[in-house]
Each structure stands twice: as structure tokens, then as C-alpha cells.
């Protein structure tokens, strides 16, 4: 199983799972670049020619949802998110060493539940369209669901890593 998901080294995005995370993040990056060009063109058209794009706010909202949810798992996998470590020293006590594992599992379950409910919401919103662009909401809701699901997988993997690291018989663990 370690060749499918590289549990030992999350900072190196390798293996099939790592490549999927990288492709999702690259997709988010390309969408961000498209949004950048769209916004620049919209500003130029608005202030120079007084002819802005119709539905710019909706377009930005839709693309931002794609950017956030496609890059969420990669950010979590590589540790690119903001982390507060003020409780690290107190949690090194032997009786408290499993709290980070428990919190990571709870986070994974929470993101799994968010994914499931978002997917159900996407099914319920199949016919709903935006006001200006008349785009369906459901593809963007499904992207959010997939992003949360993949992040839940990342969190479960990180919980396993933390469990291995904090195990009493582990050479890396604290006694």
C-alpha cells in the first residue's frame, strides 16, 4: 500500500495519490491564471471602454470556489496551511500524545461529512442557475464535494502518520 499512498513522506508529493493532488492543485492554478486574465481584461474594458463583462461577480465567485476546493488537499498534504503550535509542548506529555491523532481523525470525519452533504446538495441543486450568467450551480458544488473528500483522505493519512510517530515503541515517538 505504501507505493500507492506514500504514508512516510507527505512533503514529497509522489506516487499516484500525490500526482492526483498535484494535478488538482495545478488545475486550481490554471483556473487562477484564467481568473487573473479575466479580471485584468474586465478592468480594462470597464474603465477604458466603459464596457465591462456581464456577470463578473458571479464568474469570480464560481472560479474562486474551484480554486479553493481543488487546491485544499494539496495544501493540507504539503503543510502549506497556517498552523498554530502553541499547544505542542503541553501535548508532548505521554498521556496527551494521542490528542493530535484524535483531532486529525475528527477533522477527517468532519470533512467527509461536509463532502457527503455537499454532494447531496449538488444533486438537489441540479436545476438551479445563477442570475446573470445562467450557469448551473451543481458542477461547482460537486467540485467542492470532491475537494472536501480528497482532503478528508489526506487528513486520515496524516492521522496514521501521527499515530506512527507518537506510538510508544516508535523510535521517533516520545516516551
Secondary structure per residue as TSV (DSSP state, phi and psi in degrees):
chain	resnum	aa	ss	phi	psi
A	1	X	-	360.0	-25.6
A	2	X	T	-67.7	-19.2
A	3	X	T	-80.5	-21.7
A	4	X	T	-81.7	-48.5
A	5	X	S	-124.5	115.7
A	6	X	-	-79.0	88.9
A	7	X	-	-70.2	-26.6
A	8	X	S	-75.5	-28.6
A	9	X	-	-138.1	81.7
A	10	X	T	-70.0	-23.6
A	11	X	T	-68.6	-23.9
A	12	X	S	-95.6	117.9
A	13	X	-	-88.3	88.6
A	14	X	-	-125.5	172.2
A	15	X	H	76.7	173.3
A	16	X	H	-60.2	-41.4
A	17	X	H	-66.2	-42.1
A	18	X	H	-63.4	-37.5
A	19	X	H	-66.8	-37.9
A	20	X	H	-62.2	-44.4
A	21	X	H	-62.2	-42.1
A	22	X	H	-64.9	-41.9
A	23	X	H	-66.0	-37.5
A	24	X	H	-62.8	-44.7
A	25	X	H	-66.2	-39.0
A	26	X	H	-64.9	-38.5
A	27	X	H	-60.3	-42.1
A	28	X	H	-63.4	-38.3
A	29	X	H	-64.3	-40.8
A	30	X	H	-66.1	-38.3
A	31	X	H	-64.6	-39.4
A	32	X	H	-62.8	-42.1
A	33	X	H	-62.9	-41.3
A	34	X	H	-61.7	-41.5
A	35	X	H	-64.2	-38.1
A	36	X	H	-60.7	-50.0
A	37	X	H	-64.0	-39.5
A	38	X	H	-61.8	-44.5
A	39	X	H	-66.7	-43.0
A	40	X	H	-61.5	-45.7
A	41	X	H	-63.9	-38.9
A	42	X	H	-64.4	-41.6
A	43	X	H	-64.8	-43.8
A	44	X	H	-61.7	-47.2
A	45	X	H	-64.2	-36.3
A	46	X	H	-69.4	-49.6
A	47	X	H	-92.1	-22.4
A	48	X	T	-97.0	-44.9
A	49	X	S	-105.5	-2.2
A	50	X	S	53.5	40.3
A	51	X	-	-140.2	73.4
A	52	X	-	-73.2	165.0
A	53	X	-	-68.1	146.8
A	54	X	T	-81.1	130.7
A	55	X	T	80.2	29.3
A	56	X	H	-61.8	-40.5
A	57	X	H	-63.0	-45.2
A	58	X	H	-62.7	-42.8
A	59	X	H	-59.8	-44.9
A	60	X	H	-63.2	-42.0
A	61	X	H	-64.4	-44.6
A	62	X	H	-63.2	-46.6
A	63	X	H	-68.9	-33.7
A	64	X	H	-65.2	-35.6
A	65	X	H	-64.7	-38.6
A	66	X	H	-65.5	-45.5
A	67	X	H	-60.4	-48.0
A	68	X	H	-64.6	-49.8
A	69	X	H	-79.2	-24.7
A	70	X	H	-75.7	-27.0
A	71	X	H	-98.5	-5.9
A	72	X	H	-59.2	-48.7
A	73	X	H	-67.5	-40.6
A	74	X	H	-63.3	-41.8
A	75	X	H	-61.6	-43.4
A	76	X	H	-67.3	-37.8
A	77	X	H	-66.7	-39.9
A	78	X	H	-91.8	-2.6
A	79	X	T	75.6	28.0
A	80	X	-	-81.4	0.9
A	81	X	S	-91.0	168.9
A	82	X	-	-78.2	129.9
A	83	X	-	-125.5	136.4
A	84	X	-	-104.8	119.4
A	85	X	-	-114.8	34.9
A	86	X	T	-72.9	-17.6
A	87	X	T	-102.3	11.1
A	88	X	T	-64.6	-49.5
A	89	X	T	-61.8	-48.1
A	90	X	G	-62.3	-30.0
A	91	X	G	-80.2	-3.1
A	92	X	G	-79.9	-7.0
A	93	X	S	-65.2	142.7
A	94	X	G	-55.0	-36.3
A	95	X	G	-73.7	-17.1
A	96	X	G	-112.4	5.2
A	97	X	T	-68.6	-17.0
A	98	X	T	-93.4	-3.1
A	99	X	H	-60.8	-44.5
A	100	X	H	-60.0	-35.5
A	101	X	H	-64.5	-45.9
A	102	X	H	-63.1	-43.5
A	103	X	H	-65.8	-36.3
A	104	X	H	-68.7	-39.4
A	105	X	H	-65.5	-41.7
A	106	X	H	-61.0	-42.1
A	107	X	H	-62.5	-41.2
A	108	X	H	-63.6	-43.5
A	109	X	H	-64.0	-40.6
A	110	X	H	-62.0	-46.1
A	111	X	H	-69.1	-30.8
A	112	X	H	-63.4	-42.8
A	113	X	H	-66.4	-40.3
A	114	X	H	-61.1	-42.6
A	115	X	H	-60.7	-46.4
A	116	X	H	-63.3	-47.0
A	117	X	H	-68.4	-34.5
A	118	X	H	-66.7	-39.3
A	119	X	H	-62.3	-44.7
A	120	X	H	-61.9	-38.9
A	121	X	H	-63.5	-38.8
A	122	X	H	-62.8	-38.0
A	123	X	H	-66.9	-40.2
A	124	X	H	-69.8	-26.3
A	125	X	T	-99.8	22.1
A	126	X	T	-59.0	-32.8
A	127	X	T	-95.7	-10.7
A	128	X	-	-75.5	134.3
A	129	X	B	-125.8	160.5
A	130	X	-	-75.6	162.3
A	131	X	S	-69.6	-50.7
A	132	X	S	-87.5	-50.3
A	133	X	S	-84.5	-18.5
A	134	X	-	62.4	32.9
A	135	X	-	-88.0	144.3
A	136	X	B	-71.8	141.0
A	137	X	S	-75.9	-30.2
A	138	X	H	-58.0	-40.6
A	139	X	H	-60.9	-36.0
A	140	X	H	-74.5	-33.5
A	141	X	H	-67.6	-40.1
A	142	X	H	-66.4	-36.0
A	143	X	H	-63.1	-41.4
A	144	X	H	-62.4	-40.7
A	145	X	H	-63.5	-45.3
A	146	X	H	-64.0	-42.8
A	147	X	H	-60.0	-43.1
A	148	X	H	-67.5	-37.8
A	149	X	H	-64.9	-45.9
A	150	X	H	-65.5	-37.3
A	151	X	H	-66.5	-35.2
A	152	X	H	-61.7	-39.8
A	153	X	H	-62.1	-44.6
A	154	X	H	-58.8	-43.5
A	155	X	H	-64.6	-39.2
A	156	X	H	-63.0	-41.8
A	157	X	H	-63.2	-42.3
A	158	X	H	-66.0	-33.5
A	159	X	H	-64.9	-41.1
A	160	X	H	-63.5	-43.0
A	161	X	H	-61.0	-45.2
A	162	X	H	-65.3	-37.3
A	163	X	H	-64.2	-42.8
A	164	X	H	-64.0	-38.7
A	165	X	H	-69.9	-33.7
A	166	X	H	-98.1	0.0
A	167	X	-	-61.5	140.1
A	168	X	T	-59.5	-32.7
A	169	X	T	-90.0	0.3
A	170	X	-	-75.7	138.5
A	171	X	S	-66.9	-22.2
A	172	X	S	-88.6	-19.2
A	173	X	S	-72.1	162.4
A	174	X	-	-94.4	136.9
A	175	X	-	-70.7	360.0
